[in-house]
Amino acid sequence: MSLLGQYRVNLTNAIAQGASYRANFVLGLFNVFVPLGISLLLWSAVFSERDVVGGYSLPAMLSYYLAARWLSSLVRWETDWAMWSHIRDGGLSPYLLRPMNYLAHRALELLGQRLPATVVTTAAVAGFAVLIKDRVALPADAWTWAAFLLSAMLAWTLSTLLAFMRAVGAFWFSETGWISYLDRVLLTLLAGQIVPLDLLPGPLRTVAHWLPFRGMTHLPAQIFLGRAQNVGAELAVQAAWAVAAAACLRALWRKGLRLYQAAGA
């Protein structure tokens, strides 16, 4: 079998694995309707006393949370614990003997495992949008949808690279759970998953604007709403952060592998 064929089989197997857990489908629906329902009640109460909050109308705010909830099914917020375990327990060694690139192998596995949940989330978010169709503002043109989907794929790429970078820490540290918990809290805040970054206090909003994490939720959501000032430039910056993360991961991976092989794992 060719190398490309092996990658294709890996992706197919990962999709099958992700689709085999039926409980995840029910949980996926729950994870969409409950948070969005709470957001609807909360922001409806807030907007009952005013028409605009932080530059957002109620339809814009609800649409932001629709996009953010969909992105949460695609973006990876936690460390790749499978990679971490492979490094710490010596399970990485068999993969290094194979012709395929281990990082590409893991990326395809993660993508395949995510896709079934993303399909369920897409259906659930679309259903919720239909239920409140008079209270949301969806993109009206194909270009906006295309730019949003491209930004979403870049968000997945960046989040996966960051997950790998945290996992690679296993080459040097025996325990990284507390780091993963802390950075997940910070990531969801600085990415705009909790609230739009426009609503953060001034200094924190400025910091969040210059960090790459905004490309994991806030930027795609802004494109979805048609609020991004220069979509082409924003996508270029998002792609540049992904390239920088890939270069950093590559350097860490090579250095870590030298330690791993020197230890005789």
N, C-alpha and C positions, 0 to 999 in steps of 0.2 A: 504494500500500500504506500502511495506517495505521502510525503510530509503534509501536503495540503489536505489529502484525504483523512489523515489522522486527526488534523485539527477539526475537520468537518464532523468526524465521528464523535470527538470530544464534546463539541457544541451540541450535537443531537442527543447524546447521552445526558448531558447536563439539563437540557430542556425536559427530557423525559423524567429525570429525577425531580426537577422542580414541580412538574405537573402531577407527580405521584402522590403528593401530600394533600389529600382532599381537604383536610382541616384548614390548610392554609388559605383555601379559597373562601371558606366561611369567615375566617379571621380577616382576610383581605377586605371583604365587604364591611365587616364591623369596623375596621380601621379607617374606612372611608366615610361611612355614613355618620358614625358617632362624632368624630372631630369636626366634620363639616356641619353637622347639625348644631353642635355647640357654638361653632363660629357664627352660624346664621343667627342664633338667638342672642349671642353676645353683641355682635356688631349691629344687629337690628335695634337693640336697646340703646347702644351708644349713639346711633344715627337718629334716634327718635328725638333727640334734643338739638341736633345740628345737621346740616346738609353735607358738610365736608370735614374730613379728619385727616390732617397731614397731607392734604392735596388729593385725597381719595374720596370719591362718592361711594355710597353703599354698593351699587353694582360693581364698581371697580374693585372694592375691597373683597367682596365675595368671589369675584373672578380670580383675584390674586390667590385666594386660598384654594380655589379649585385647581389652579395650576400648581401650587405648592404641594398639595396633597398628591397629585399625580406624579410629580417629580420625586416625592419621597419613596415611591415604589421602585424607582429606577436608580436613584443615587444611593451609594453605599456610605453609611455614616460610621460604621464600626470597623475595627481592625479585621483583616483577613486572618481569622484565627486558625484556619486550616494550614495556611502557609506558616504561621507562627509555630504551630505544632510540628510541622514537617522539619523546620529548622532546629527546634529545641530537642526533638526526639530522634533525630537522625533519619527521619522518613524522607528527607530531601534526596538522599544519596541515590536511590533507584531512578529518580527522575533525571538526575544529572547524566546518567548513562544512556538516556534516550536521545534520539536526534532532535526532537522538538524542543523549543525554548520553553523553559519552565514558567516564566512570567506570562508568556502568551497562552500557555496551557491553562493557567489559573484564571486569566482574564476571560477566556472563552467559557470556562466552567461557571464563573460568577455571572456572566452575561446570560448564559443558558438557564441558570437557576432563577435569575431575576425575571426573565421574559414571561413565564406563566403568571406570576404575581402582577406584572405590569399590565397584562391583558385583562385580568380581573379588575384591577384598579381603574383601567380605562373605561370599562363597561360601567363600573359603579359611579365614577365621576360623571360620565355622560348621563347616566340615569338621574343623578342628583341635579345636574344642570337642567335637565328637562323639567324636573319637579319645580324648580325655582326660575324657570326661563324668563319670567318677567322681571327678575331681580338681578340678572347677571348681564355682563357685556362681553360677548365672545368676539374673537377676530372675525372680520367680515371679508378678508381677502386671502387668497392662496399664498401670497408672498409672506404674510405675517405667520401663517401656519408653518410654512417651510422654514422660516428663520427660527421660529420657536423650537421645532423639532431638531434642527441642527444644533441650537444652543443646548437642548436637552441631552443630545449625544455627547457634546463636549463636557457637559456637567457630569455625565456618567464616567467619561474618560478620566477627568480630573479626580473625581471621588475615588475611583478604583486605584489610581496611581497613589493617592494619599493613603488609602487602606494598605496598599503594598508597602509603602514607606514605613508605616507604623509596624507592620509585621516583620519587616527586615530588622527592626530593633532587636529581635530575638537572637541575632548573631552576637549581640553585646550584652543584653540584659536578660535575666532569668524570669523577671516578672514585669509585665507592662500593662496589667489590667487597669490599674489606677490611672495611668496616663490615657488609656483608651476611653475610660469613663469621662475624665475631665475634658479631653479634646472633643468628645461627642457633644457634650453640653455646649462648649464654646462654638463648635462648628454649626450646630443647629441655630444658635443665636446669630452668629456673624454671617451665616449664609442667607438669613432672612426666612428661615423655615417657621420660626415662632411668630414673628411680626415682620412686616416690611421694614427694610432698613431705614426708610424715611422717617419712621416713628421712633427710632432710637435717639437717646440724648446726643447733642451736638458732637462732643469729642469722640464718643464711641461710633457714631455714624460716620465720621471722617475716617477713622481707623478701618472700619468695615469696608468702606468704599475702596480703599487701596489694597485690601487683601484679596487673594484669589477666591476665597470662599463664597463671595457674592455671586460668582458664576455658577454655583451649585443649586441655587434656588431663585435669588432675587432677580438676577439678570434675565434668566429665561422667562420668569413671570412678568417682568417689565416689557419684554418683547411681546409676550402673549397679550398684554393689555394695550400695546401700541404706545407705551410711554417712553421707550428707549429713544434717546436723542439721535444717535448715529448708530444704527444697527450693525452696519458693516464694520465700523471701528470697534464696537463692543465685541463682536464675534472674533475679530482678530486678536484682541487683548485676551479673550477667553482661551483661544487656541494657543497663544503665546505662553500663558500660565501652564497649560497642559504639557507643552513641549519642555518648559523649564522643569516641571515636576518629573517628567520622563527622564530627563538628563540627570537630575538629582538621584532618582531611583536607580538608574543604571550605575552611577558612581558608587552608591551605597551597596548595591548588590555585588558588584565586583570586589569591593573591599571585604564585604562580609564573607563571600565565597572563599577568599584566600584564607581567612581565619578558620572557616569551616573545614576546608581541606587540610590545613596545617594541623588541625586537631585530630585528623584521621577519622572523621565521622563518615 
